[in-house]
């Protein structure tokens, strides 16, 4: 009996010391399983994030050309930089291109100018394409189409963009129509008289210059007057102030002598 009791107590002690080890191993295995699940979920999240970033980058690479500022698209700051010759090379190219186009129109018809420009552009692109093809054949490289980046550029207008430009055009047309109605129907006598004097002066200008000459003069003035004004702003403002004061004095005298010429107070 004593031996039997001793054997049972020994087995009891054995299992009592073994069971915590087994439970500890189970807990460790469960913890390892949780870690594996966590790593798997992190990998899935990273994959999803990578896919979304790649999709976003692909969308950005195929951006819409019309979402850029116009004239590749010119915004207000770039226009100011051009007119003030802050980048001499870029302004010179734009200014020279405008003058070349306008002088060409004075010598040839619009159809001829458009045809010659199209032939020049096609000659340049075809020559460059043939040159790159020959170069790739000699060097045994496969760089693809030389104008691939431009061919993949999206140039279609969306419905929202068309609606936006249409709204802008509608705003300008309505404003011009309202102003012309106000001037021609003499809502304000002084403004209508000023408009009549302006039209009378334009008859002499039209007799001396044609439309293209006036357009050339406007382009030259647009690229020269801002720089001149920036360099001599104080003197120009002084003379302009004197001229404005003199004109206001003359207009005031005319308003005093003509009945009904005074502005209506709102």
Secondary structure, DSSP 8 states (H G I E B T S, - for coil): -HHHHHHHHHHHHHHHHHHHHHHHHHHHHHHHHHHHHHHHHHHHHHHHHHHHHHHHHHHHHT-BGGGS-BTTB--HHHHHHHHTTSSHHHHHHHHHHHHHHHHHHHHS-HHHHHHHHHHHHHHHHHHHHHHHHHHHHHHT-----TTHHHHTSB----HHHHHHHHHHHHHHHHHHHHHHHHHHTTSSHHHHHHHHHHHHHHHHHHHH--HHHHHHHHHHHHHHHHHHHHHSHHHHHHHHHHHHHHHHHHHHHHHHHSTT-S----
